[in-house]
């Protein structure tokens, strides 16, 4: 019997270091780790010890004998990976991370942001050094996209927050929530109070389509919609027109699949999750029966991961529809599919689409329709959205890359709701250099770089460092690299000793921000939401306005 990694996999690789026989791949030091959809366990090497199960923060690992029908396919998915990548291991012991000498005293670090990238960085610092960490966030709540980005029906994925909560119990880490950098404290003042500052602020804006009609009422970013149904206080008052029978999502990454899943979900099932009450009420009155998901390229290049697509095919009352004609491949894609060295995950992506194209559908069910090779050219409507026009693309090869080029063939879909899901974009951080083209703060190994030179004491981690790619767990390895650089600089005497301590910092911030939310305040919010949720048979009932969150924080 072997253990199997399934759809929830967050890629944080906690399981890799715990495996006594080194049979989980890819590992963080392998090139394919950066693009892997998930991790895999070699069934021929696994000794059924369960160490990986205990290490997994999102409960993604199961004994092969305990797999539910909806997860059974992961047995062959795990095995297929090792047919393509035979397991090789020298059983070398893991390198012991360097720790700064105790003679240097306590390392003080400010972390701006409280999402996964920030939390992994804080966790690594707490394990590696005699350290005091202050974590800042502009919202009254921590966890970033774990709270406001992960779909409510993916409760297992949110389990990573429990891991962070456990790691942050000590007073060596303090919360400064509802604090805006640049308003309540600036960058220079952070450096006055700390040896170093790590910015882990994510990519908070979204990319635009740049087509006529994009700003019409009824046309929104998926970012807004996701934040709305997750109860983000900045988006709780948004209104989305769910009166029509069709919604169109532009883009086919995992966020697009989340949105499609929520739009077609049974509200009674959503009522058992932590979805925001205002969103649950709106979805109970929704008339949407069909969600069309448009992808710019072909089915072999689709942006969604195979695990997320596979999860769509096991939902009662919802059919996944793909016209067989959508799966006709261009010569480049056909050659890639026929290549015996194709990655199993990419082949699986096409096989799953083929299976959906031949599956029977029920007219009484809701539908998620996948369209490929589609490029939006205009949103139609006089005062509100009435349709989306798109051009049919064709794939061509340029400089060794397959690119999508619009043709003169167009089509229009009638709809009152268009949601664009074409990627996130980082925003400039006051006081730091910024690469407008990549929308990141330029860095090398986590050190912020300005005019080719490191900026002393300033570091980045997460999407603002590498761009908006990867899943929650991808931030762990990223944070380890940043913390490694920071500790190396501290050990080498390259960081300036702060002129003020954490007591002075707290005095400063309580004067400037009377509504500061600290650890006690967040605990009070957390308990309030969970108590309300327990009475309703839900994980929590989220407070969705700053007023209510701050009221709860004060007890």
C-alpha positions as a Python dict, from the first residue, in 0.01 Angstrom:
ca = {
    (1, 'X'): (0, 0, 0),
    (2, 'X'): (123, 352, -81),
    (3, 'X'): (16, 706, -3),
    (4, 'X'): (-119, 931, -277),
    (5, 'X'): (-113, 1310, -312),
    (6, 'X'): (-444, 1452, -438),
    (7, 'X'): (-606, 1768, -571),
    (8, 'X'): (-561, 1983, -260),
    (9, 'X'): (-179, 1976, -291),
    (10, 'X'): (-44, 2322, -206),
    (11, 'X'): (316, 2257, -321),
    (12, 'X'): (475, 2389, -1),
    (13, 'X'): (692, 2074, 8),
    (14, 'X'): (658, 2020, 384),
    (15, 'X'): (609, 1653, 302),
    (16, 'X'): (937, 1630, 107),
    (17, 'X'): (1161, 1687, 408),
    (18, 'X'): (959, 1447, 626),
    (19, 'X'): (972, 1147, 391),
    (20, 'X'): (1229, 898, 532),
    (21, 'X'): (1283, 729, 193),
    (22, 'X'): (1292, 1046, -18),
    (23, 'X'): (1016, 936, -257),
    (24, 'X'): (824, 1261, -311),
    (25, 'X'): (891, 1458, -627),
    (26, 'X'): (964, 1712, -756),
    (27, 'X'): (1176, 1853, -477),
    (28, 'X'): (1236, 2228, -437),
    (29, 'X'): (1589, 2200, -575),
    (30, 'X'): (1469, 2046, -903),
    (31, 'X'): (1395, 2276, -1201),
    (32, 'X'): (1049, 2126, -1260),
    (33, 'X'): (937, 2221, -907),
    (34, 'X'): (871, 2581, -1016),
    (35, 'X'): (609, 2475, -1274),
    (36, 'X'): (472, 2156, -1117),
    (37, 'X'): (95, 2142, -1076),
    (38, 'X'): (134, 1922, -770),
    (39, 'X'): (374, 1686, -595),
    (40, 'X'): (376, 1307, -634),
    (41, 'X'): (465, 999, -426),
    (42, 'X'): (644, 709, -594),
    (43, 'X'): (422, 404, -527),
    (44, 'X'): (713, 159, -562),
    (45, 'X'): (924, 329, -296),
    (46, 'X'): (664, 450, -42),
    (47, 'X'): (689, 249, 283),
    (48, 'X'): (346, 347, 415),
    (49, 'X'): (484, 529, 720),
    (50, 'X'): (245, 823, 708),
    (51, 'X'): (508, 1088, 784),
    (52, 'X'): (397, 1290, 482),
    (53, 'X'): (35, 1280, 598),
    (54, 'X'): (125, 1439, 928),
    (55, 'X'): (334, 1706, 754),
    (56, 'X'): (76, 1809, 495),
    (57, 'X'): (-87, 2141, 599),
    (58, 'X'): (-390, 2098, 371),
    (59, 'X'): (-480, 1729, 422),
    (60, 'X'): (-406, 1638, 60),
    (61, 'X'): (-243, 1298, 120),
    (62, 'X'): (-439, 973, 153),
    (63, 'X'): (-368, 603, 167),
    (64, 'X'): (-449, 455, -174),
    (65, 'X'): (-701, 226, -3),
    (66, 'X'): (-888, 527, 137),
    (67, 'X'): (-930, 725, -184),
    (68, 'X'): (-1285, 836, -258),
    (69, 'X'): (-1422, 777, -607),
    (70, 'X'): (-1362, 1142, -696),
    (71, 'X'): (-995, 1104, -598),
    (72, 'X'): (-923, 753, -725),
    (73, 'X'): (-760, 879, -1043),
    (74, 'X'): (-475, 1029, -844),
    (75, 'X'): (-338, 678, -793),
    (76, 'X'): (-247, 662, -1163),
    (77, 'X'): (-155, 1033, -1178),
    (78, 'X'): (110, 980, -910),
    (79, 'X'): (241, 665, -1077),
    (80, 'X'): (251, 827, -1424),
    (81, 'X'): (481, 1100, -1299),
    (82, 'X'): (749, 846, -1203),
    (83, 'X'): (718, 663, -1532),
    (84, 'X'): (829, 991, -1692),
    (85, 'X'): (1070, 1083, -1409),
    (86, 'X'): (1219, 764, -1256),
    (87, 'X'): (1307, 815, -893),
    (88, 'X'): (1672, 885, -827),
    (89, 'X'): (1808, 959, -483),
    (90, 'X'): (2141, 964, -305),
    (91, 'X'): (1975, 987, 35),
    (92, 'X'): (2191, 1283, 125),
    (93, 'X'): (2088, 1443, 456),
    (94, 'X'): (1916, 1779, 427),
    (95, 'X'): (2146, 2076, 465),
    (96, 'X'): (2116, 2232, 808),
    (97, 'X'): (2018, 2596, 758),
    (98, 'X'): (2267, 2846, 896),
    (99, 'X'): (2181, 3031, 1216),
    (100, 'X'): (2336, 3364, 1314),
    (101, 'X'): (2571, 3361, 1616),
    (102, 'X'): (2401, 3436, 1947),
    (103, 'X'): (2659, 3707, 2007),
    (104, 'X'): (2484, 3922, 1745),
    (105, 'X'): (2179, 3948, 1967),
    (106, 'X'): (1815, 3957, 1863),
    (107, 'X'): (1736, 4009, 1495),
    (108, 'X'): (1440, 4244, 1446),
    (109, 'X'): (1241, 4211, 1124),
    (110, 'X'): (929, 4387, 997),
    (111, 'X'): (715, 4197, 748),
    (112, 'X'): (472, 4402, 542),
    (113, 'X'): (180, 4180, 446),
    (114, 'X'): (10, 3894, 629),
    (115, 'X'): (-67, 3651, 348),
    (116, 'X'): (103, 3318, 270),
    (117, 'X'): (431, 3474, 148),
    (118, 'X'): (459, 3685, 464),
    (119, 'X'): (363, 3396, 691),
    (120, 'X'): (610, 3152, 539),
    (121, 'X'): (882, 3415, 578),
    (122, 'X'): (786, 3471, 943),
    (123, 'X'): (778, 3097, 1010),
    (124, 'X'): (1124, 3053, 858),
    (125, 'X'): (1265, 3340, 1065),
    (126, 'X'): (1118, 3202, 1387),
    (127, 'X'): (1279, 2864, 1319),
    (128, 'X'): (1617, 3002, 1217),
    (129, 'X'): (1706, 3281, 1454),
    (130, 'X'): (1671, 3460, 1785),
    (131, 'X'): (1425, 3702, 1633),
    (132, 'X'): (1148, 3952, 1696),
    (133, 'X'): (902, 3979, 1409),
    (134, 'X'): (636, 4245, 1356),
    (135, 'X'): (378, 4164, 1089),
    (136, 'X'): (186, 4453, 931),
    (137, 'X'): (-127, 4448, 718),
    (138, 'X'): (-371, 4714, 604),
    (139, 'X'): (-668, 4486, 679),
    (140, 'X'): (-789, 4406, 1032),
    (141, 'X'): (-738, 4033, 960),
    (142, 'X'): (-435, 3824, 863),
    (143, 'X'): (-383, 3542, 607),
    (144, 'X'): (-429, 3743, 286),
    (145, 'X'): (-548, 3525, -3),
    (146, 'X'): (-599, 3226, 228),
    (147, 'X'): (-890, 3419, 377),
    (148, 'X'): (-993, 3637, 83),
    (149, 'X'): (-882, 3440, -224),
    (150, 'X'): (-926, 3066, -169),
    (151, 'X'): (-1274, 2955, -277),
    (152, 'X'): (-1508, 2880, 15),
    (153, 'X'): (-1565, 2521, -102),
    (154, 'X'): (-1190, 2453, -77),
    (155, 'X'): (-1186, 2442, 302),
    (156, 'X'): (-895, 2198, 308),
    (157, 'X'): (-670, 2446, 131),
    (158, 'X'): (-745, 2702, 401),
    (159, 'X'): (-597, 2463, 655),
    (160, 'X'): (-259, 2623, 599),
    (161, 'X'): (-382, 2912, 816),
    (162, 'X'): (-407, 2671, 1110),
    (163, 'X'): (-42, 2585, 1061),
    (164, 'X'): (52, 2954, 1068),
    (165, 'X'): (-164, 3018, 1373),
    (166, 'X'): (14, 2740, 1559),
    (167, 'X'): (360, 2868, 1460),
    (168, 'X'): (281, 3225, 1566),
    (169, 'X'): (162, 3162, 1921),
    (170, 'X'): (471, 3311, 2083),
    (171, 'X'): (508, 3681, 2153),
    (172, 'X'): (822, 3684, 1940),
    (173, 'X'): (577, 3760, 1658),
    (174, 'X'): (340, 4051, 1701),
    (175, 'X'): (53, 4160, 1478),
    (176, 'X'): (-2, 4518, 1365),
    (177, 'X'): (-321, 4483, 1163),
    (178, 'X'): (-533, 4766, 1024),
    (179, 'X'): (-206, 4956, 979),
    (180, 'X'): (-126, 5119, 646),
    (181, 'X'): (239, 5157, 549),
    (182, 'X'): (280, 5511, 420),
    (183, 'X'): (-7, 5641, 632),
    (184, 'X'): (52, 5524, 988),
    (185, 'X'): (423, 5449, 949),
    (186, 'X'): (660, 5492, 657),
    (187, 'X'): (942, 5284, 513),
    (188, 'X'): (1220, 5483, 680),
    (189, 'X'): (1053, 5447, 1021),
    (190, 'X'): (1025, 5072, 973),
    (191, 'X'): (1401, 5060, 921),
    (192, 'X'): (1453, 5278, 1231),
    (193, 'X'): (1284, 5007, 1437),
    (194, 'X'): (1419, 4694, 1262),
    (195, 'X'): (1733, 4547, 1115),
    (196, 'X'): (1538, 4455, 803),
    (197, 'X'): (1202, 4484, 629),
    (198, 'X'): (1049, 4212, 412),
    (199, 'X'): (777, 4326, 174),
    (200, 'X'): (535, 4045, 97),
    (201, 'X'): (248, 4251, -39),
    (202, 'X'): (142, 4027, -327),
    (203, 'X'): (-6, 4146, -656),
    (204, 'X'): (-320, 4332, -562),
    (205, 'X'): (-435, 4470, -897),
    (206, 'X'): (-557, 4283, -1204),
    (207, 'X'): (-482, 4300, -1573),
    (208, 'X'): (-724, 4470, -1811),
    (209, 'X'): (-848, 4336, -2143),
    (210, 'X'): (-805, 4670, -2319),
    (211, 'X'): (-1116, 4627, -2537),
    (212, 'X'): (-1419, 4853, -2604),
    (213, 'X'): (-1697, 4823, -2347),
    (214, 'X'): (-1477, 4674, -2078),
    (215, 'X'): (-1589, 4936, -1825),
    (216, 'X'): (-1963, 4884, -1876),
    (217, 'X'): (-2171, 4788, -1572),
    (218, 'X'): (-2179, 4408, -1570),
    (219, 'X'): (-1813, 4378, -1669),
    (220, 'X'): (-1583, 4310, -1374),
    (221, 'X'): (-1254, 4151, -1281),
    (222, 'X'): (-1264, 3805, -1129),
    (223, 'X'): (-1050, 3954, -852),
    (224, 'X'): (-1346, 4168, -744),
    (225, 'X'): (-1588, 3877, -760),
    (226, 'X'): (-1361, 3646, -559),
    (227, 'X'): (-1301, 3912, -294),
    (228, 'X'): (-1677, 3979, -281),
    (229, 'X'): (-1782, 3621, -216),
    (230, 'X'): (-1499, 3577, 33),
    (231, 'X'): (-1607, 3877, 240),
    (232, 'X'): (-1314, 4113, 179),
    (233, 'X'): (-1419, 4440, 348),
    (234, 'X'): (-1312, 4651, 49),
    (235, 'X'): (-1549, 4460, -181),
    (236, 'X'): (-1844, 4364, 40),
    (237, 'X'): (-2066, 4635, -109),
    (238, 'X'): (-2013, 4531, -475),
    (239, 'X'): (-2315, 4428, -680),
    (240, 'X'): (-2304, 4167, -957),
    (241, 'X'): (-2586, 4110, -1203),
    (242, 'X'): (-2685, 3745, -1166),
    (243, 'X'): (-3026, 3789, -1331),
    (244, 'X'): (-2929, 3641, -1668),
    (245, 'X'): (-2888, 3273, -1747),
    (246, 'X'): (-2531, 3299, -1880),
    (247, 'X'): (-2204, 3437, -1741),
    (248, 'X'): (-1882, 3455, -1942),
    (249, 'X'): (-1538, 3426, -1786),
    (250, 'X'): (-1242, 3547, -1991),
    (251, 'X'): (-938, 3338, -1901),
    (252, 'X'): (-917, 2975, -1798),
    (253, 'X'): (-674, 2959, -1507),
    (254, 'X'): (-759, 2813, -1168),
    (255, 'X'): (-919, 3137, -1050),
    (256, 'X'): (-1156, 3121, -1348),
    (257, 'X'): (-1246, 2765, -1249),
    (258, 'X'): (-1309, 2878, -890),
    (259, 'X'): (-1549, 3146, -1013),
    (260, 'X'): (-1727, 2906, -1249),
    (261, 'X'): (-1764, 2654, -969),
    (262, 'X'): (-1909, 2908, -725),
    (263, 'X'): (-2152, 3046, -987),
    (264, 'X'): (-2290, 2698, -1055),
    (265, 'X'): (-2276, 2561, -701),
    (266, 'X'): (-2580, 2449, -504),
    (267, 'X'): (-2639, 2734, -255),
    (268, 'X'): (-2728, 2479, 13),
    (269, 'X'): (-2378, 2333, -23),
    (270, 'X'): (-2220, 2676, -12),
    (271, 'X'): (-2419, 2742, 305),
    (272, 'X'): (-2194, 2492, 486),
    (273, 'X'): (-1881, 2695, 401),
    (274, 'X'): (-1741, 3031, 514),
    (275, 'X'): (-1873, 3217, 208),
    (276, 'X'): (-1983, 3571, 290),
    (277, 'X'): (-2352, 3595, 382),
    (278, 'X'): (-2421, 3870, 127),
    (279, 'X'): (-2279, 3651, -151),
    (280, 'X'): (-2471, 3345, -36),
    (281, 'X'): (-2795, 3543, -42),
    (282, 'X'): (-2722, 3677, -391),
    (283, 'X'): (-2635, 3330, -524),
    (284, 'X'): (-2959, 3187, -381),
    (285, 'X'): (-3144, 3429, -609),
    (286, 'X'): (-2914, 3380, -909),
    (287, 'X'): (-3062, 3281, -1246),
    (288, 'X'): (-2731, 3173, -1396),
    (289, 'X'): (-2752, 2830, -1556),
    (290, 'X'): (-2447, 2838, -1782),
    (291, 'X'): (-2094, 2967, -1739),
    (292, 'X'): (-1876, 2991, -2050),
    (293, 'X'): (-1501, 2984, -1988),
    (294, 'X'): (-1293, 3133, -2269),
    (295, 'X'): (-927, 3041, -2318),
    (296, 'X'): (-693, 3230, -2549),
    (297, 'X'): (-498, 2922, -2653),
    (298, 'X'): (-580, 2557, -2718),
    (299, 'X'): (-677, 2278, -2478),
    (300, 'X'): (-318, 2155, -2451),
    (301, 'X'): (-203, 2500, -2335),
    (302, 'X'): (-495, 2573, -2101),
    (303, 'X'): (-389, 2769, -1793),
    (304, 'X'): (-590, 2565, -1540),
    (305, 'X'): (-428, 2272, -1362),
    (306, 'X'): (-546, 1918, -1426),
    (307, 'X'): (-642, 1861, -1058),
    (308, 'X'): (-873, 2165, -1057),
    (309, 'X'): (-1030, 2064, -1388),
    (310, 'X'): (-1075, 1705, -1270),
    (311, 'X'): (-1255, 1830, -958),
    (312, 'X'): (-1515, 2000, -1180),
    (313, 'X'): (-1616, 1667, -1333),
    (314, 'X'): (-1735, 1518, -1002),
    (315, 'X'): (-2006, 1769, -913),
    (316, 'X'): (-2369, 1669, -886),
    (317, 'X'): (-2607, 1878, -1095),
    (318, 'X'): (-2334, 2040, -1306),
    (319, 'X'): (-2210, 1922, -1648),
    (320, 'X'): (-1875, 2016, -1802),
    (321, 'X'): (-1938, 2073, -2172),
    (322, 'X'): (-1674, 2071, -2445),
    (323, 'X'): (-1760, 2050, -2812),
    (324, 'X'): (-1536, 1784, -2976),
    (325, 'X'): (-1450, 2041, -3244),
    (326, 'X'): (-1283, 2252, -2973),
    (327, 'X'): (-1025, 1974, -2933),
    (328, 'X'): (-898, 1973, -3291),
    (329, 'X'): (-527, 2036, -3254),
    (330, 'X'): (-300, 2250, -3465),
    (331, 'X'): (15, 2078, -3599),
    (332, 'X'): (234, 2216, -3320),
    (333, 'X'): (3, 2093, -3045),
    (334, 'X'): (-48, 1757, -3216),
    (335, 'X'): (328, 1707, -3237),
    (336, 'X'): (363, 1795, -2869),
    (337, 'X'): (87, 1550, -2770),
    (338, 'X'): (242, 1272, -2977),
    (339, 'X'): (585, 1330, -2825),
    (340, 'X'): (657, 1033, -2594),
    (341, 'X'): (845, 1270, -2361),
    (342, 'X'): (546, 1496, -2299),
    (343, 'X'): (487, 1568, -1932),
    (344, 'X'): (210, 1343, -1788),
    (345, 'X'): (28, 1648, -1646),
    (346, 'X'): (2, 1806, -1991),
    (347, 'X'): (-120, 1485, -2154),
    (348, 'X'): (-374, 1441, -1874),
    (349, 'X'): (-507, 1790, -1938),
    (350, 'X'): (-600, 1696, -2293),
    (351, 'X'): (-734, 1352, -2198),
    (352, 'X'): (-968, 1504, -1941),
    (353, 'X'): (-1101, 1748, -2199),
    (354, 'X'): (-1159, 1457, -2440),
    (355, 'X'): (-1352, 1265, -2177),
    (356, 'X'): (-1577, 1565, -2114),
    (357, 'X'): (-1638, 1607, -2486),
    (358, 'X'): (-1790, 1258, -2508),
    (359, 'X'): (-1970, 1248, -2173),
    (360, 'X'): (-2348, 1255, -2159),
    (361, 'X'): (-2510, 1570, -2028),
    (362, 'X'): (-2842, 1633, -1858),
    (363, 'X'): (-3049, 1929, -1985),
    (364, 'X'): (-3171, 1981, -1629),
    (365, 'X'): (-2817, 2042, -1502),
    (366, 'X'): (-2623, 2363, -1490),
    (367, 'X'): (-2336, 2383, -1737),
    (368, 'X'): (-1975, 2496, -1746),
    (369, 'X'): (-1878, 2529, -2112),
    (370, 'X'): (-1512, 2546, -2214),
    (371, 'X'): (-1420, 2732, -2532),
    (372, 'X'): (-1063, 2746, -2657),
    (373, 'X'): (-877, 2966, -2904),
    (374, 'X'): (-1096, 3266, -2820),
    (375, 'X'): (-979, 3628, -2790),
    (376, 'X'): (-1230, 3890, -2664),
    (377, 'X'): (-1255, 4192, -2895),
    (378, 'X'): (-1548, 4391, -2747),
    (379, 'X'): (-1801, 4397, -2467),
    (380, 'X'): (-2140, 4495, -2611),
    (381, 'X'): (-2411, 4704, -2453),
    (382, 'X'): (-2540, 5062, -2438),
    (383, 'X'): (-2573, 5118, -2062),
    (384, 'X'): (-2495, 4769, -1934),
    (385, 'X'): (-2339, 4450, -2067),
    (386, 'X'): (-2551, 4259, -2317),
    (387, 'X'): (-2288, 4041, -2483),
    (388, 'X'): (-1924, 3959, -2544),
    (389, 'X'): (-1771, 3942, -2891),
    (390, 'X'): (-1461, 3730, -2943),
    (391, 'X'): (-1237, 3635, -3232),
    (392, 'X'): (-1138, 3279, -3309),
    (393, 'X'): (-763, 3238, -3268),
    (394, 'X'): (-518, 3017, -3447),
    (395, 'X'): (-189, 2893, -3305),
    (396, 'X'): (135, 2968, -3483),
    (397, 'X'): (498, 2924, -3393),
    (398, 'X'): (720, 3227, -3340),
    (399, 'X'): (1080, 3202, -3226),
    (400, 'X'): (1020, 2851, -3098),
    (401, 'X'): (706, 2948, -2901),
    (402, 'X'): (343, 2870, -2981),
    (403, 'X'): (142, 3193, -2986),
    (404, 'X'): (-228, 3266, -3035),
    (405, 'X'): (-317, 3499, -3323),
    (406, 'X'): (-673, 3633, -3380),
    (407, 'X'): (-840, 3558, -3712),
    (408, 'X'): (-1119, 3755, -3882),
    (409, 'X'): (-1380, 3501, -3766),
    (410, 'X'): (-1580, 3639, -3474),
    (411, 'X'): (-1867, 3525, -3255),
    (412, 'X'): (-2087, 3694, -2995),
    (413, 'X'): (-2221, 3541, -2675),
    (414, 'X'): (-2528, 3697, -2516),
    (415, 'X'): (-2461, 3765, -2148),
    (416, 'X'): (-2520, 4021, -1876),
    (417, 'X'): (-2209, 3932, -1676),
    (418, 'X'): (-1849, 3927, -1798),
    (419, 'X'): (-1568, 3846, -1557),
    (420, 'X'): (-1208, 3882, -1671),
    (421, 'X'): (-961, 3643, -1513),
    (422, 'X'): (-640, 3709, -1703),
    (423, 'X'): (-392, 3751, -1423),
    (424, 'X'): (-289, 3966, -1131),
    (425, 'X'): (-46, 4254, -1137),
    (426, 'X'): (180, 4395, -867),
    (427, 'X'): (166, 4760, -762),
    (428, 'X'): (460, 4990, -682),
    (429, 'X'): (566, 4997, -318),
    (430, 'X'): (634, 5351, -190),
    (431, 'X'): (1004, 5405, -137),
    (432, 'X'): (1115, 5100, -337),
    (433, 'X'): (1227, 5059, -700),
    (434, 'X'): (972, 4901, -933),
    (435, 'X'): (991, 4714, -1262),
    (436, 'X'): (685, 4838, -1456),
    (437, 'X'): (716, 4576, -1727),
    (438, 'X'): (721, 4276, -1491),
    (439, 'X'): (517, 4456, -1221),
    (440, 'X'): (755, 4342, -945),
    (441, 'X'): (1009, 4496, -711),
    (442, 'X'): (1346, 4404, -869),
    (443, 'X'): (1544, 4165, -654),
    (444, 'X'): (1814, 3901, -645),
    (445, 'X'): (1761, 3608, -407),
    (446, 'X'): (1513, 3823, -217),
    (447, 'X'): (1740, 4127, -179),
    (448, 'X'): (1582, 4440, -331),
    (449, 'X'): (1804, 4577, -608),
    (450, 'X'): (1824, 4941, -716),
    (451, 'X'): (2056, 5043, -1002),
    (452, 'X'): (2224, 4705, -981),
    (453, 'X'): (2305, 4726, -609),
    (454, 'X'): (2127, 4570, -308),
    (455, 'X'): (1926, 4812, -95),
    (456, 'X'): (2054, 4750, 261),
    (457, 'X'): (1801, 4585, 489),
    (458, 'X'): (1518, 4562, 234),
    (459, 'X'): (1384, 4231, 99),
    (460, 'X'): (1085, 4091, -89),
    (461, 'X'): (901, 3760, -97),
    (462, 'X'): (602, 3617, -281),
    (463, 'X'): (431, 3761, -588),
    (464, 'X'): (584, 4108, -551),
    (465, 'X'): (919, 3929, -584),
    (466, 'X'): (860, 3669, -856),
    (467, 'X'): (533, 3775, -1021),
    (468, 'X'): (183, 3625, -984),
    (469, 'X'): (254, 3259, -1042),
    (470, 'X'): (246, 2947, -831),
    (471, 'X'): (7, 2832, -560),
    (472, 'X'): (-1, 2900, -187),
    (473, 'X'): (274, 2654, -101),
    (474, 'X'): (505, 2794, -370),
    (475, 'X'): (572, 3079, -128),
    (476, 'X'): (748, 2850, 118),
    (477, 'X'): (1056, 2786, -94),
    (478, 'X'): (1049, 3148, -209),
    (479, 'X'): (1046, 3269, 154),
    (480, 'X'): (1329, 3034, 249),
    (481, 'X'): (1549, 3194, -17),
    (482, 'X'): (1469, 3546, 106),
    (483, 'X'): (1527, 3460, 471),
    (484, 'X'): (1854, 3287, 379),
    (485, 'X'): (1976, 3612, 221),
    (486, 'X'): (1857, 3821, 515),
    (487, 'X'): (2028, 3603, 775),
    (488, 'X'): (2348, 3593, 570),
    (489, 'X'): (2349, 3974, 560),
    (490, 'X'): (2282, 3997, 934),
    (491, 'X'): (2563, 3753, 1009),
    (492, 'X'): (2799, 3946, 781),
    (493, 'X'): (2725, 4273, 964),
    (494, 'X'): (2555, 4433, 662),
    (495, 'X'): (2236, 4536, 847),
    (496, 'X'): (2206, 4857, 1045),
    (497, 'X'): (2120, 4817, 1413),
    (498, 'X'): (1775, 4969, 1482),
    (499, 'X'): (1767, 5289, 1689),
    (500, 'X'): (1434, 5208, 1856),
    (501, 'X'): (1287, 4890, 2008),
    (502, 'X'): (947, 4721, 1980),
    (503, 'X'): (812, 4909, 2283),
    (504, 'X'): (881, 5238, 2107),
    (505, 'X'): (721, 5098, 1792),
    (506, 'X'): (402, 5007, 1971),
    (507, 'X'): (384, 5348, 2137),
    (508, 'X'): (427, 5518, 1800),
    (509, 'X'): (160, 5309, 1627),
    (510, 'X'): (-104, 5326, 1901),
    (511, 'X'): (-76, 5705, 1888),
    (512, 'X'): (-115, 5719, 1512),
    (513, 'X'): (-369, 5438, 1471),
    (514, 'X'): (-610, 5406, 1766),
    (515, 'X'): (-789, 5126, 1576),
    (516, 'X'): (-478, 4909, 1556),
    (517, 'X'): (-564, 4537, 1578),
    (518, 'X'): (-308, 4330, 1765),
    (519, 'X'): (-291, 3957, 1844),
    (520, 'X'): (-563, 3984, 2109),
    (521, 'X'): (-788, 4181, 1873),
    (522, 'X'): (-748, 3926, 1593),
    (523, 'X'): (-814, 3640, 1834),
    (524, 'X'): (-1136, 3813, 1939),
    (525, 'X'): (-1244, 3855, 1575),
    (526, 'X'): (-1155, 3494, 1499),
    (527, 'X'): (-1348, 3360, 1796),
    (528, 'X'): (-1649, 3578, 1720),
    (529, 'X'): (-1670, 3448, 1362),
    (530, 'X'): (-1623, 3086, 1467),
    (531, 'X'): (-1883, 3109, 1741),
    (532, 'X'): (-2138, 3252, 1499),
    (533, 'X'): (-2048, 2983, 1249),
    (534, 'X'): (-2082, 2699, 1496),
    (535, 'X'): (-2439, 2799, 1572),
    (536, 'X'): (-2516, 2780, 1199),
    (537, 'X'): (-2322, 2461, 1127),
    (538, 'X'): (-2050, 2646, 938),
    (539, 'X'): (-1671, 2691, 989),
    (540, 'X'): (-1726, 3061, 1056),
    (541, 'X'): (-1951, 3349, 957),
    (542, 'X'): (-1724, 3623, 835),
    (543, 'X'): (-1752, 3982, 942),
    (544, 'X'): (-1729, 4174, 617),
    (545, 'X'): (-1705, 4544, 706),
    (546, 'X'): (-1423, 4725, 879),
    (547, 'X'): (-1673, 4866, 1126),
    (548, 'X'): (-1789, 4520, 1234),
    (549, 'X'): (-1436, 4379, 1237),
    (550, 'X'): (-1305, 4662, 1455),
    (551, 'X'): (-1605, 4639, 1685),
    (552, 'X'): (-1538, 4267, 1729),
    (553, 'X'): (-1168, 4329, 1786),
    (554, 'X'): (-1251, 4552, 2080),
    (555, 'X'): (-1475, 4287, 2229),
}
